[in-house]
Amino acid sequence: MVRTALRVILEAEPDLVVVGEAATGPEAVSLVRSLAPDVVLMDVRMPEIDGIRATEQILATMPEPPRVVVVTTFENDAYVHDALRAGAAGFLLKRADPDELIGAVRLVARGDSLLFPAAVRSLAAAAAARTAGAPRAAAARWVARLTDREADVLRLMATGLSNQEMSERLGVGPQTVKTHVAAVLAKTGSRDRTQAVIAAYEGGFMRKD
């Protein structure tokens, strides 16, 4: 029923095409590998292999993996943290309205991450709980390599702003923001914006308060 509802909502948009559906984790991995979609909506809790393991398998084995958005019931679900650390581009609540769903798919398709302030705070708390000396020591090295503007961009990324929103906030062009984001990812050793934000909290660059 949920998959049918999602399909109806997404296929009503002229720029979106639903290329497949999966009922289990293994089926999701197999279909993604064969169909190569741009975006995957991955339920966190799936039969046989949960959405986290399925996400890990997809991102680790495909040369050009899709952007994965995990779908969950609770924004503070511990599974969400694990999925984001696995490389998911963000998460979407099952209670999201159609406009939020459509906006989320378009957002991650163009390379942005789907993080909400409440989720960032929750991530920060989880990161603080497991942070030890090693992550902070490693962070000290990449923090020192950030330019002032790159540091500004990382802070804004941690608030969940998109590239366009950061462009407006900083008074620079979107392409300039994109260049700074790419530099931040390279210096933090992150696959995407979400992992860069997690690294920022785990390393003490950002504080949960």
N, CA and C atoms as an extended XYZ file, in Angstrom:
627
Properties=species:S:1:pos:R:3:atomname:S:1:resname:S:1:resid:I:1 pbc="F F F"
N         0.822       -1.198        0.000 N   MET     1
C         0.000        0.000        0.000 CA  MET     1
C         0.862        1.257        0.000 C   MET     1
N         1.920        1.239        0.805 N   VAL     2
C         2.805        2.400        0.869 CA  VAL     2
C         3.510        2.607       -0.463 C   VAL     2
N         4.012        1.501       -1.030 N   ARG     3
C         4.708        1.614       -2.317 CA  ARG     3
C         3.762        2.123       -3.412 C   ARG     3
N         2.540        1.656       -3.390 N   THR     4
C         1.567        2.101       -4.386 CA  THR     4
C         1.309        3.592       -4.252 C   THR     4
N         1.178        4.064       -3.010 N   ALA     5
C         0.939        5.486       -2.777 CA  ALA     5
C         2.122        6.322       -3.260 C   ALA     5
N         3.332        5.845       -2.970 N   LEU     6
C         4.516        6.567       -3.416 CA  LEU     6
C         4.575        6.635       -4.934 C   LEU     6
N         4.300        5.514       -5.574 N   ARG     7
C         4.334        5.474       -7.043 CA  ARG     7
C         3.341        6.470       -7.642 C   ARG     7
N         2.128        6.493       -7.122 N   VAL     8
C         1.091        7.394       -7.643 CA  VAL     8
C         1.537        8.848       -7.516 C   VAL     8
N         2.091        9.191       -6.367 N   ILE     9
C         2.527       10.574       -6.136 CA  ILE     9
C         3.656       10.955       -7.085 C   ILE     9
N         4.658       10.086       -7.189 N   LEU    10
C         5.841       10.413       -7.982 CA  LEU    10
C         5.560       10.395       -9.483 C   LEU    10
N         4.766        9.431       -9.945 N   GLU    11
C         4.516        9.339      -11.375 CA  GLU    11
C         3.584       10.429      -11.887 C   GLU    11
N         2.974       11.176      -10.970 N   ALA    12
C         2.137       12.304      -11.387 CA  ALA    12
C         2.993       13.500      -11.808 C   ALA    12
N         4.292       13.441      -11.496 N   GLU    13
C         5.205       14.532      -11.843 CA  GLU    13
C         5.845       14.251      -13.206 C   GLU    13
N         5.834       15.237      -14.112 N   PRO    14
C         6.343       15.006      -15.476 CA  PRO    14
C         7.840       14.720      -15.551 C   PRO    14
N         8.600       15.133      -14.527 N   ASP    15
C        10.054       14.945      -14.571 CA  ASP    15
C        10.527       13.746      -13.757 C   ASP    15
N         9.593       12.969      -13.201 N   LEU    16
C         9.959       11.824      -12.372 CA  LEU    16
C         9.377       10.532      -12.951 C   LEU    16
N        10.192        9.478      -12.946 N   VAL    17
C         9.749        8.177      -13.438 CA  VAL    17
C        10.113        7.105      -12.414 C   VAL    17
N         9.142        6.322      -11.996 N   VAL    18
C         9.390        5.202      -11.085 CA  VAL    18
C         9.785        4.005      -11.944 C   VAL    18
N        11.023        3.518      -11.763 N   VAL    19
C        11.508        2.429      -12.630 CA  VAL    19
C        11.393        1.051      -11.989 C   VAL    19
N        11.119        0.999      -10.676 N   GLY    20
C        10.997       -0.304      -10.048 CA  GLY    20
C        10.552       -0.227       -8.600 C   GLY    20
N        10.099       -1.353       -8.074 N   GLU    21
C         9.696       -1.478       -6.677 CA  GLU    21
C        10.251       -2.782       -6.128 C   GLU    21
N        10.556       -2.796       -4.849 N   ALA    22
C        11.080       -4.006       -4.205 CA  ALA    22
C        10.391       -4.211       -2.870 C   ALA    22
N        10.157       -5.477       -2.528 N   ALA    23
C         9.481       -5.799       -1.274 CA  ALA    23
C        10.448       -6.240       -0.181 C   ALA    23
N        11.674       -6.636       -0.566 N   THR    24
C        12.658       -7.097        0.419 CA  THR    24
C        13.997       -6.419        0.170 C   THR    24
N        14.882       -6.515        1.163 N   GLY    25
C        16.211       -5.935        1.020 CA  GLY    25
C        16.994       -6.498       -0.157 C   GLY    25
N        17.117       -7.835       -0.273 N   PRO    26
C        17.853       -8.414       -1.397 CA  PRO    26
C        17.266       -8.022       -2.752 C   PRO    26
N        15.947       -7.971       -2.825 N   GLU    27
C        15.311       -7.584       -4.081 CA  GLU    27
C        15.644       -6.137       -4.426 C   GLU    27
N        15.695       -5.286       -3.401 N   ALA    28
C        16.044       -3.878       -3.627 CA  ALA    28
C        17.461       -3.754       -4.178 C   ALA    28
N        18.392       -4.467       -3.573 N   VAL    29
C        19.787       -4.420       -4.037 CA  VAL    29
C        19.884       -4.890       -5.477 C   VAL    29
N        19.227       -5.999       -5.791 N   SER    30
C        19.274       -6.560       -7.134 CA  SER    30
C        18.678       -5.613       -8.168 C   SER    30
N        17.520       -5.033       -7.850 N   LEU    31
C        16.868       -4.133       -8.792 CA  LEU    31
C        17.670       -2.861       -9.009 C   LEU    31
N        18.236       -2.328       -7.946 N   VAL    32
C        19.028       -1.106       -8.088 CA  VAL    32
C        20.233       -1.355       -8.986 C   VAL    32
N        20.878       -2.495       -8.810 N   ARG    33
C        22.039       -2.817       -9.638 CA  ARG    33
C        21.653       -2.966      -11.109 C   ARG    33
N        20.485       -3.530      -11.378 N   SER    34
C        20.091       -3.770      -12.771 CA  SER    34
C        19.446       -2.549      -13.425 C   SER    34
N        18.728       -1.760      -12.650 N   LEU    35
C        18.001       -0.622      -13.217 CA  LEU    35
C        18.771        0.695      -13.143 C   LEU    35
N        19.756        0.791      -12.227 N   ALA    36
C        20.581        2.000      -12.076 CA  ALA    36
C        19.754        3.284      -11.977 C   ALA    36
N        18.871        3.375      -10.997 N   PRO    37
C        18.076        4.603      -10.832 CA  PRO    37
C        18.941        5.748      -10.307 C   PRO    37
N        18.440        6.956      -10.420 N   ASP    38
C        19.152        8.124       -9.886 CA  ASP    38
C        18.934        8.261       -8.383 C   ASP    38
N        17.729        7.907       -7.929 N   VAL    39
C        17.355        8.057       -6.520 CA  VAL    39
C        16.657        6.785       -6.047 C   VAL    39
N        16.949        6.367       -4.818 N   VAL    40
C        16.289        5.216       -4.212 CA  VAL    40
C        15.626        5.647       -2.910 C   VAL    40
N        14.343        5.341       -2.759 N   LEU    41
C        13.660        5.520       -1.483 CA  LEU    41
C        13.715        4.180       -0.773 C   LEU    41
N        14.486        4.107        0.294 N   MET    42
C        14.764        2.834        0.978 CA  MET    42
C        14.112        2.803        2.360 C   MET    42
N        13.159        1.900        2.531 N   ASP    43
C        12.563        1.724        3.855 CA  ASP    43
C        13.631        1.178        4.798 C   ASP    43
N        13.730        1.732        5.980 N   VAL    44
C        14.739        1.280        6.932 CA  VAL    44
C        14.489       -0.173        7.333 C   VAL    44
N        13.255       -0.515        7.565 N   ARG    45
C        12.944       -1.863        8.054 CA  ARG    45
C        12.322       -2.687        6.932 C   ARG    45
N        13.129       -3.601        6.395 N   MET    46
C        12.687       -4.460        5.296 CA  MET    46
C        12.978       -5.913        5.635 C   MET    46
N        12.224       -6.844        5.041 N   PRO    47
C        12.462       -8.268        5.306 CA  PRO    47
C        13.803       -8.748        4.755 C   PRO    47
N        14.351       -9.771        5.400 N   GLU    48
C        15.564      -10.471        4.991 CA  GLU    48
C        16.838       -9.648        5.195 C   GLU    48
N        16.929       -8.512        4.557 N   ILE    49
C        18.045       -7.583        4.777 CA  ILE    49
C        17.440       -6.210        5.027 C   ILE    49
N        17.784       -5.577        6.149 N   ASP    50
C        17.172       -4.280        6.425 CA  ASP    50
C        17.725       -3.209        5.485 C   ASP    50
N        17.086       -2.045        5.525 N   GLY    51
C        17.454       -0.973        4.616 CA  GLY    51
C        18.873       -0.464        4.785 C   GLY    51
N        19.427       -0.598        5.987 N   ILE    52
C        20.790       -0.142        6.230 CA  ILE    52
C        21.788       -1.028        5.500 C   ILE    52
N        21.648       -2.336        5.677 N   ARG    53
C        22.557       -3.268        4.994 CA  ARG    53
C        22.385       -3.175        3.484 C   ARG    53
N        21.151       -3.001        3.042 N   ALA    54
C        20.909       -2.873        1.607 CA  ALA    54
C        21.587       -1.614        1.065 C   ALA    54
N        21.497       -0.531        1.824 N   THR    55
C        22.153        0.715        1.417 CA  THR    55
C        23.663        0.540        1.345 C   THR    55
N        24.228       -0.100        2.351 N   GLU    56
C        25.673       -0.349        2.367 CA  GLU    56
C        26.105       -1.146        1.145 C   GLU    56
N        25.335       -2.196        0.826 N   GLN    57
C        25.687       -3.039       -0.314 CA  GLN    57
C        25.608       -2.270       -1.628 C   GLN    57
N        24.589       -1.454       -1.765 N   ILE    58
C        24.416       -0.680       -2.995 CA  ILE    58
C        25.556        0.326       -3.169 C   ILE    58
N        25.853        1.064       -2.115 N   LEU    59
C        26.853        2.129       -2.217 CA  LEU    59
C        28.273        1.581       -2.313 C   LEU    59
N        28.491        0.379       -1.767 N   ALA    60
C        29.851       -0.174       -1.768 CA  ALA    60
C        30.188       -0.930       -3.036 C   ALA    60
N        29.173       -1.335       -3.783 N   THR    61
C        29.449       -2.219       -4.926 CA  THR    61
C        29.167       -1.605       -6.283 C   THR    61
N        28.539       -0.441       -6.319 N   MET    62
C        28.239        0.178       -7.611 CA  MET    62
C        29.221        1.310       -7.898 C   MET    62
N        29.802        1.350       -9.100 N   PRO    63
C        30.766        2.410       -9.427 CA  PRO    63
C        30.141        3.801       -9.413 C   PRO    63
N        28.878        3.888       -9.825 N   GLU    64
C        28.149        5.154       -9.795 CA  GLU    64
C        26.817        4.909       -9.088 C   GLU    64
N        26.854        4.806       -7.755 N   PRO    65
C        25.634        4.458       -7.009 CA  PRO    65
C        24.605        5.580       -7.032 C   PRO    65
N        23.349        5.230       -6.821 N   PRO    66
C        22.288        6.241       -6.770 CA  PRO    66
C        22.331        6.990       -5.440 C   PRO    66
N        21.559        8.025       -5.358 N   ARG    67
C        21.372        8.735       -4.101 CA  ARG    67
C        20.279        8.006       -3.325 C   ARG    67
N        20.582        7.594       -2.107 N   VAL    68
C        19.640        6.812       -1.307 CA  VAL    68
C        19.026        7.690       -0.220 C   VAL    68
N        17.715        7.696       -0.165 N   VAL    69
C        16.977        8.384        0.901 CA  VAL    69
C        16.294        7.313        1.731 C   VAL    69
N        16.611        7.253        3.012 N   VAL    70
C        15.975        6.261        3.869 CA  VAL    70
C        14.627        6.795        4.358 C   VAL    70
N        13.663        5.904        4.414 N   VAL    71
C        12.308        6.272        4.821 CA  VAL    71
C        12.022        5.606        6.158 C   VAL    71
N        11.591        6.397        7.117 N   THR    72
C        11.392        5.867        8.453 CA  THR    72
C        10.174        6.507        9.117 C   THR    72
N         9.777        5.937       10.230 N   THR    73
C         8.627        6.454       10.969 CA  THR    73
C         9.023        7.529       11.964 C   THR    73
N        10.212        7.350       12.575 N   PHE    74
C        10.646        8.281       13.620 CA  PHE    74
C        11.959        8.937       13.239 C   PHE    74
N        12.038       10.263       13.406 N   GLU    75
C        13.244       10.982       13.012 CA  GLU    75
C        14.417       10.701       13.943 C   GLU    75
N        14.143       10.183       15.144 N   ASN    76
C        15.234        9.859       16.056 CA  ASN    76
C        15.539        8.365       16.070 C   ASN    76
N        15.038        7.650       15.057 N   ASP    77
C        15.287        6.220       14.943 CA  ASP    77
C        16.787        5.973       14.839 C   ASP    77
N        17.307        5.084       15.668 N   ALA    78
C        18.744        4.792       15.646 CA  ALA    78
C        19.180        4.286       14.287 C   ALA    78
N        18.259        3.638       13.571 N   TYR    79
C        18.584        3.152       12.235 CA  TYR    79
C        18.970        4.298       11.302 C   TYR    79
N        18.363        5.458       11.505 N   VAL    80
C        18.647        6.604       10.646 CA  VAL    80
C        20.124        6.976       10.726 C   VAL    80
N        20.670        7.008       11.939 N   HIS    81
C        22.075        7.360       12.113 CA  HIS    81
C        22.970        6.379       11.376 C   HIS    81
N        22.652        5.096       11.506 N   ASP    82
C        23.466        4.082       10.844 CA  ASP    82
C        23.372        4.208        9.326 C   ASP    82
N        22.184        4.497        8.833 N   ALA    83
C        22.005        4.626        7.386 CA  ALA    83
C        22.761        5.834        6.849 C   ALA    83
N        22.730        6.937        7.568 N   LEU    84
C        23.455        8.126        7.127 CA  LEU    84
C        24.961        7.886        7.147 C   LEU    84
N        25.426        7.182        8.165 N   ARG    85
C        26.845        6.848        8.221 CA  ARG    85
C        27.223        5.890        7.094 C   ARG    85
N        26.270        5.086        6.647 N   ALA    86
C        26.526        4.156        5.549 CA  ALA    86
C        26.604        4.871        4.210 C   ALA    86
N        26.170        6.131        4.173 N   GLY    87
C        26.272        6.904        2.944 CA  GLY    87
C        24.961        7.374        2.359 C   GLY    87
N        23.848        7.166        3.066 N   ALA    88
C        22.563        7.653        2.565 CA  ALA    88
C        22.591        9.176        2.473 C   ALA    88
N        21.879        9.718        1.502 N   ALA    89
C        21.884       11.163        1.284 CA  ALA    89
C        20.987       11.903        2.268 C   ALA    89
N        20.198       11.178        3.019 N   GLY    90
C        19.307       11.808        3.981 CA  GLY    90
C        18.154       10.885        4.306 C   GLY    90
N        17.155       11.415        4.977 N   PHE    91
C        16.013       10.576        5.322 CA  PHE    91
C        14.719       11.350        5.169 C   PHE    91
N        13.652       10.602        5.048 N   LEU    92
C        12.329       11.175        4.881 CA  LEU    92
C        11.378       10.454        5.816 C   LEU    92
N        10.543       11.210        6.513 N   LEU    93
C         9.561       10.599        7.404 CA  LEU    93
C         8.370       10.078        6.607 C   LEU    93
N         7.828        8.946        7.029 N   LYS    94
C         6.695        8.361        6.325 CA  LYS    94
C         5.464        9.257        6.369 C   LYS    94
N         5.430       10.155        7.330 N   ARG    95
C         4.279       11.055        7.404 CA  ARG    95
C         4.444       12.299        6.536 C   ARG    95
N         5.535       12.381        5.777 N   ALA    96
C         5.763       13.537        4.916 CA  ALA    96
C         4.632       13.674        3.907 C   ALA    96
N         4.266       14.915        3.597 N   ASP    97
C         3.188       15.107        2.631 CA  ASP    97
C         3.750       14.979        1.210 C   ASP    97
N         2.886       14.868        0.202 N   PRO    98
C         3.341       14.665       -1.175 CA  PRO    98
C         4.357       15.699       -1.663 C   PRO    98
N         4.147       16.968       -1.331 N   ASP    99
C         5.084       18.003       -1.778 CA  ASP    99
C         6.469       17.790       -1.174 C   ASP    99
N         6.520       17.361        0.092 N   GLU   100
C         7.805       17.093        0.738 CA  GLU   100
C         8.505       15.913        0.080 C   GLU   100
N         7.728       14.887       -0.262 N   LEU   101
C         8.280       13.709       -0.922 CA  LEU   101
C         8.879       14.084       -2.273 C   LEU   101
N         8.124       14.788       -3.067 N   ILE   102
C         8.580       15.179       -4.400 CA  ILE   102
C         9.803       16.091       -4.299 C   ILE   102
N         9.742       17.039       -3.361 N   GLY   103
C        10.872       17.953       -3.175 CA  GLY   103
C        12.124       17.215       -2.736 C   GLY   103
N        11.947       16.191       -1.898 N   ALA   104
C        13.096       15.423       -1.415 CA  ALA   104
C        13.778       14.683       -2.554 C   ALA   104
N        12.993       14.059       -3.416 N   VAL   105
C        13.559       13.320       -4.548 CA  VAL   105
C        14.326       14.263       -5.467 C   VAL   105
N        13.740       15.408       -5.765 N   ARG   106
C        14.411       16.366       -6.647 CA  ARG   106
C        15.676       16.925       -5.997 C   ARG   106
N        15.601       17.152       -4.690 N   LEU   107
C        16.741       17.724       -3.974 CA  LEU   107
C        17.949       16.809       -4.034 C   LEU   107
N        17.773       15.549       -3.685 N   VAL   108
C        18.917       14.638       -3.680 CA  VAL   108
C        19.369       14.294       -5.093 C   VAL   108
N        18.438       14.330       -6.054 N   ALA   109
C        18.799       14.033       -7.447 CA  ALA   109
C        19.793       15.051       -7.979 C   ALA   109
N        19.714       16.285       -7.489 N   ARG   110
C        20.650       17.302       -7.973 CA  ARG   110
C        21.905       17.420       -7.109 C   ARG   110
N        22.051       16.490       -6.152 N   GLY   111
C        23.301       16.425       -5.412 CA  GLY   111
C        23.290       16.978       -4.004 C   GLY   111
N        22.170       17.518       -3.547 N   ASP   112
C        22.090       18.023       -2.187 CA  ASP   112
C        21.758       16.894       -1.226 C   ASP   112
N        21.955       17.147        0.069 N   SER   113
C        21.603       16.169        1.091 CA  SER   113
C        20.320       16.588        1.783 C   SER   113
N        19.569       15.602        2.216 N   LEU   114
C        18.274       15.861        2.833 CA  LEU   114
C        18.415       15.712        4.346 C   LEU   114
N        18.824       16.788        4.998 N   LEU   115
C        18.978       16.788        6.450 CA  LEU   115
C        18.124       17.899        7.038 C   LEU   115
N        17.417       17.581        8.110 N   PHE   116
C        16.587       18.560        8.783 CA  PHE   116
C        17.250       18.953       10.096 C   PHE   116
N        17.018       20.174       10.585 N   PRO   117
C        17.650       20.609       11.844 CA  PRO   117
C        17.489       19.619       12.991 C   PRO   117
N        16.300       19.054       13.148 N   ALA   118
C        16.089       18.101       14.243 CA  ALA   118
C        16.964       16.869       14.052 C   ALA   118
N        17.103       16.455       12.807 N   ALA   119
C        17.938       15.288       12.530 CA  ALA   119
C        19.398       15.591       12.812 C   ALA   119
N        19.824       16.794       12.463 N   VAL   120
C        21.210       17.176       12.705 CA  VAL   120
C        21.504       17.177       14.197 C   VAL   120
N        20.577       17.699       14.993 N   ARG   121
C        20.783       17.694       16.446 CA  ARG   121
C        20.876       16.269       16.972 C   ARG   121
N        20.026       15.401       16.448 N   SER   122
C        20.058       14.007       16.867 CA  SER   122
C        21.365       13.343       16.461 C   SER   122
N        21.824       13.626       15.255 N   LEU   123
C        23.109       13.108       14.802 CA  LEU   123
C        24.231       13.598       15.693 C   LEU   123
N        24.154       14.871       16.077 N   ALA   124
C        25.191       15.455       16.924 CA  ALA   124
C        25.273       14.739       18.259 C   ALA   124
N        24.102       14.456       18.853 N   ALA   125
C        24.085       13.768       20.139 CA  ALA   125
C        24.694       12.373       20.008 C   ALA   125
N        24.336       11.675       18.928 N   ALA   126
C        24.876       10.332       18.711 CA  ALA   126
C        26.379       10.383       18.489 C   ALA   126
N        26.832       11.383       17.736 N   ALA   127
C        28.264       11.514       17.466 CA  ALA   127
C        29.026       11.822       18.750 C   ALA   127
N        28.467       12.715       19.561 N   ALA   128
C        29.141       13.077       20.809 CA  ALA   128
C        29.273       11.876       21.731 C   ALA   128
N        28.261       10.996       21.701 N   ALA   129
C        28.266        9.833       22.588 CA  ALA   129
C        29.375        8.849       22.241 C   ALA   129
N        29.751        8.797       20.967 N   ARG   130
C        30.760        7.812       20.580 CA  ARG   130
C        32.120        8.436       20.257 C   ARG   130
N        32.211        9.764       20.315 N   THR   131
C        33.467       10.424       19.959 CA  THR   131
C        34.550       10.128       20.986 C   THR   131
N        35.701        9.732       20.505 N   ALA   132
C        36.864        9.499       21.355 CA  ALA   132
C        37.994       10.386       20.870 C   ALA   132
N        39.186       10.174       21.400 N   GLY   133
C        40.321       11.016       21.034 CA  GLY   133
C        40.716       10.905       19.584 C   GLY   133
N        40.656        9.710       19.007 N   ALA   134
C        41.110        9.506       17.631 CA  ALA   134
C        40.336       10.344       16.621 C   ALA   134
N        38.990       10.318       16.650 N   PRO   135
C        38.263       11.145       15.690 CA  PRO   135
C        38.585       12.625       15.818 C   PRO   135
N        38.719       13.103       17.056 N   ARG   136
C        39.021       14.518       17.238 CA  ARG   136
C        40.429       14.854       16.742 C   ARG   136
N        41.374       13.957       16.962 N   ALA   137
C        42.737       14.189       16.498 CA  ALA   137
C        42.778       14.227       14.974 C   ALA   137
N        42.041       13.310       14.341 N   ALA   138
C        41.981       13.289       12.882 CA  ALA   138
C        41.308       14.551       12.365 C   ALA   138
N        40.257       14.985       13.052 N   ALA   139
C        39.541       16.177       12.627 CA  ALA   139
C        40.428       17.408       12.714 C   ALA   139
N        41.280       17.477       13.717 N   ALA   140
C        42.157       18.634       13.882 CA  ALA   140
C        43.014       18.846       12.634 C   ALA   140
N        43.363       17.743       11.982 N   ARG   141
C        44.209       17.855       10.791 CA  ARG   141
C        43.425       18.418        9.606 C   ARG   141
N        42.188       17.902        9.392 N   TRP   142
C        41.472       18.438        8.232 CA  TRP   142
C        40.872       19.814        8.502 C   TRP   142
N        40.540       20.107        9.758 N   VAL   143
C        40.029       21.437       10.086 CA  VAL   143
C        41.077       22.495        9.767 C   VAL   143
N        42.335       22.183       10.055 N   ALA   144
C        43.416       23.137        9.803 CA  ALA   144
C        43.579       23.434        8.318 C   ALA   144
N        43.117       22.511        7.468 N   ARG   145
C        43.267       22.707        6.025 CA  ARG   145
C        42.085       23.454        5.403 C   ARG   145
N        41.002       23.640        6.148 N   LEU   146
C        39.847       24.359        5.625 CA  LEU   146
C        40.130       25.858        5.533 C   LEU   146
N        39.718       26.471        4.441 N   THR   147
C        39.773       27.930        4.365 CA  THR   147
C        38.615       28.481        5.199 C   THR   147
N        38.629       29.774        5.461 N   ASP   148
C        37.557       30.388        6.240 CA  ASP   148
C        36.205       30.183        5.552 C   ASP   148
N        36.182       30.330        4.230 N   ARG   149
C        34.915       30.185        3.522 CA  ARG   149
C        34.457       28.729        3.498 C   ARG   149
N        35.383       27.802        3.387 N   GLU   150
C        35.029       26.384        3.447 CA  GLU   150
C        34.463       26.027        4.810 C   GLU   150
N        35.033       26.608        5.868 N   ALA   151
C        34.515       26.372        7.218 CA  ALA   151
C        33.096       26.920        7.339 C   ALA   151
N        32.857       28.104        6.741 N   ASP   152
C        31.508       28.675        6.752 CA  ASP   152
C        30.524       27.744        6.042 C   ASP   152
N        30.947       27.204        4.906 N   VAL   153
C        30.089       26.314        4.131 CA  VAL   153
C        29.770       25.045        4.926 C   VAL   153
N        30.767       24.484        5.604 N   LEU   154
C        30.532       23.275        6.394 CA  LEU   154
C        29.542       23.553        7.520 C   LEU   154
N        29.647       24.701        8.157 N   ARG   155
C        28.699       25.047        9.231 CA  ARG   155
C        27.279       25.161        8.673 C   ARG   155
N        27.151       25.769        7.490 N   LEU   156
C        25.825       25.904        6.892 CA  LEU   156
C        25.294       24.552        6.420 C   LEU   156
N        26.184       23.698        5.922 N   MET   157
C        25.773       22.343        5.554 CA  MET   157
C        25.185       21.630        6.752 C   MET   157
N        25.769       21.847        7.907 N   ALA   158
C        25.320       21.175        9.134 CA  ALA   158
C        23.951       21.656        9.592 C   ALA   158
N        23.509       22.800        9.092 N   THR   159
C        22.169       23.279        9.433 CA  THR   159
C        21.123       22.754        8.460 C   THR   159
N        21.584       22.012        7.428 N   GLY   160
C        20.656       21.422        6.478 CA  GLY   160
C        20.347       22.279        5.267 C   GLY   160
N        21.096       23.369        5.064 N   LEU   161
C        20.827       24.238        3.919 CA  LEU   161
C        21.266       23.584        2.609 C   LEU   161
N        20.525       23.842        1.554 N   SER   162
C        20.884       23.363        0.222 CA  SER   162
C        21.944       24.291       -0.368 C   SER   162
N        22.517       23.902       -1.508 N   ASN   163
C        23.499       24.755       -2.168 CA  ASN   163
C        22.914       26.119       -2.511 C   ASN   163
N        21.677       26.133       -3.012 N   GLN   164
C        21.038       27.395       -3.375 CA  GLN   164
C        20.843       28.278       -2.147 C   GLN   164
N        20.420       27.670       -1.034 N   GLU   165
C        20.224       28.448        0.197 CA  GLU   165
C        21.544       28.982        0.731 C   GLU   165
N        22.613       28.184        0.629 N   MET   166
C        23.927       28.666        1.056 CA  MET   166
C        24.408       29.781        0.151 C   MET   166
N        24.118       29.664       -1.130 N   SER   167
C        24.488       30.709       -2.079 CA  SER   167
C        23.861       32.041       -1.691 C   SER   167
N        22.588       32.003       -1.356 N   GLU   168
C        21.881       33.224       -0.953 CA  GLU   168
C        22.400       33.758        0.376 C   GLU   168
N        22.689       32.852        1.299 N   ARG   169
C        23.167       33.272        2.622 CA  ARG   169
C        24.556       33.915        2.535 C   ARG   169
N        25.427       33.354        1.699 N   LEU   170
C        26.808       33.836        1.617 CA  LEU   170
C        27.003       34.948        0.581 C   LEU   170
N        26.009       35.140       -0.272 N   GLY   171
C        26.118       36.173       -1.283 CA  GLY   171
C        27.088       35.827       -2.403 C   GLY   171
N        27.173       34.542       -2.720 N   VAL   172
C        28.037       34.084       -3.813 CA  VAL   172
C        27.209       33.214       -4.749 C   VAL   172
N        27.767       32.914       -5.925 N   GLY   173
C        27.041       32.126       -6.905 CA  GLY   173
C        26.946       30.663       -6.519 C   GLY   173
N        25.921       29.956       -7.029 N   PRO   174
C        25.756       28.532       -6.742 CA  PRO   174
C        26.978       27.702       -7.137 C   PRO   174
N        27.631       28.044       -8.249 N   GLN   175
C        28.795       27.283       -8.680 CA  GLN   175
C        29.947       27.443       -7.693 C   GLN   175
N        30.064       28.647       -7.112 N   THR   176
C        31.099       28.875       -6.101 CA  THR   176
C        30.838       28.014       -4.866 C   THR   176
N        29.578       27.947       -4.458 N   VAL   177
C        29.214       27.097       -3.321 CA  VAL   177
C        29.532       25.648       -3.634 C   VAL   177
N        29.195       25.218       -4.839 N   LYS   178
C        29.457       23.840       -5.247 CA  LYS   178
C        30.949       23.524       -5.175 C   LYS   178
N        31.780       24.489       -5.567 N   THR   179
C        33.232       24.307       -5.500 CA  THR   179
C        33.700       24.168       -4.057 C   THR   179
N        33.143       25.003       -3.172 N   HIS   180
C        33.511       24.934       -1.753 CA  HIS   180
C        33.054       23.614       -1.138 C   HIS   180
N        31.855       23.165       -1.500 N   VAL   181
C        31.356       21.892       -0.977 CA  VAL   181
C        32.282       20.757       -1.407 C   VAL   181
N        32.693       20.768       -2.664 N   ALA   182
C        33.593       19.723       -3.162 CA  ALA   182
C        34.909       19.734       -2.389 C   ALA   182
N        35.414       20.927       -2.075 N   ALA   183
C        36.660       21.031       -1.313 CA  ALA   183
C        36.486       20.495        0.105 C   ALA   183
N        35.339       20.785        0.721 N   VAL   184
C        35.054       20.298        2.073 CA  VAL   184
C        35.006       18.766        2.074 C   VAL   184
N        34.344       18.196        1.075 N   LEU   185
C        34.248       16.737        1.001 CA  LEU   185
C        35.638       16.120        0.854 C   LEU   185
N        36.456       16.723        0.028 N   ALA   186
C        37.800       16.184       -0.185 CA  ALA   186
C        38.636       16.274        1.088 C   ALA   186
N        38.577       17.397        1.780 N   LYS   187
C        39.414       17.591        2.959 CA  LYS   187
C        38.938       16.795        4.164 C   LYS   187
N        37.642       16.522        4.239 N   THR   188
C        37.124       15.711        5.354 CA  THR   188
C        37.132       14.226        5.010 C   THR   188
N        37.470       13.891        3.766 N   GLY   189
C        37.476       12.492        3.349 CA  GLY   189
C        36.084       11.898        3.314 C   GLY   189
N        35.101       12.714        2.926 N   SER   190
C        33.701       12.285        2.953 CA  SER   190
C        33.182       11.973        1.562 C   SER   190
N        32.278       11.003        1.513 N   ARG   191
C        31.647       10.629        0.241 CA  ARG   191
C        30.649       11.682       -0.209 C   ARG   191
N        29.941       12.269        0.772 N   ASP   192
C        28.929       13.250        0.425 CA  ASP   192
C        28.744       14.233        1.577 C   ASP   192
N        27.797       15.154        1.409 N   ARG   193
C        27.559       16.203        2.402 CA  ARG   193
C        27.154       15.633        3.754 C   ARG   193
N        26.342       14.600        3.737 N   THR   194
C        25.876       14.017        4.991 CA  THR   194
C        27.047       13.495        5.809 C   THR   194
N        27.948       12.769        5.177 N   GLN   195
C        29.093       12.229        5.905 CA  GLN   195
C        30.021       13.345        6.373 C   GLN   195
N        30.093       14.438        5.624 N   ALA   196
C        30.905       15.573        6.055 CA  ALA   196
C        30.337       16.192        7.334 C   ALA   196
N        29.009       16.275        7.402 N   VAL   197
C        28.365       16.825        8.604 CA  VAL   197
C        28.614       15.914        9.804 C   VAL   197
N        28.509       14.613        9.589 N   ILE   198
C        28.774       13.665       10.671 CA  ILE   198
C        30.218       13.807       11.137 C   ILE   198
N        31.148       13.921       10.194 N   ALA   199
C        32.566       14.093       10.542 CA  ALA   199
C        32.778       15.375       11.342 C   ALA   199
N        32.034       16.424       10.978 N   ALA   200
C        32.173       17.701       11.684 CA  ALA   200
C        31.770       17.588       13.146 C   ALA   200
N        30.707       16.835       13.396 N   TYR   201
C        30.279       16.632       14.785 CA  TYR   201
C        31.175       15.676       15.527 C   TYR   201
N        31.526       14.576       14.895 N   GLU   202
C        32.375       13.584       15.571 CA  GLU   202
C        33.741       14.162       15.899 C   GLU   202
N        34.224       15.052       15.056 N   GLY   203
C        35.554       15.629       15.285 CA  GLY   203
C        35.540       16.853       16.179 C   GLY   203
N        34.356       17.306       16.593 N   GLY   204
C        34.291       18.461       17.477 CA  GLY   204
C        34.272       19.793       16.749 C   GLY   204
N        34.273       19.777       15.393 N   PHE   205
C        34.201       21.028       14.633 CA  PHE   205
C        32.858       21.714       14.896 C   PHE   205
N        31.787       20.901       14.958 N   MET   206
C        30.473       21.407       15.305 CA  MET   206
C        30.089       20.860       16.672 C   MET   206
N        29.376       21.637       17.434 N   ARG   207
C        28.909       21.197       18.742 CA  ARG   207
C        27.406       21.011       18.710 C   ARG   207
N        26.911       20.030       19.455 N   LYS   208
C        25.477       19.713       19.415 CA  LYS   208
C        24.606       20.830       19.975 C   LYS   208
N        25.180       21.735       20.753 N   ASP   209
C        24.398       22.840       21.287 CA  ASP   209
C        24.587       24.098       20.469 C   ASP   209
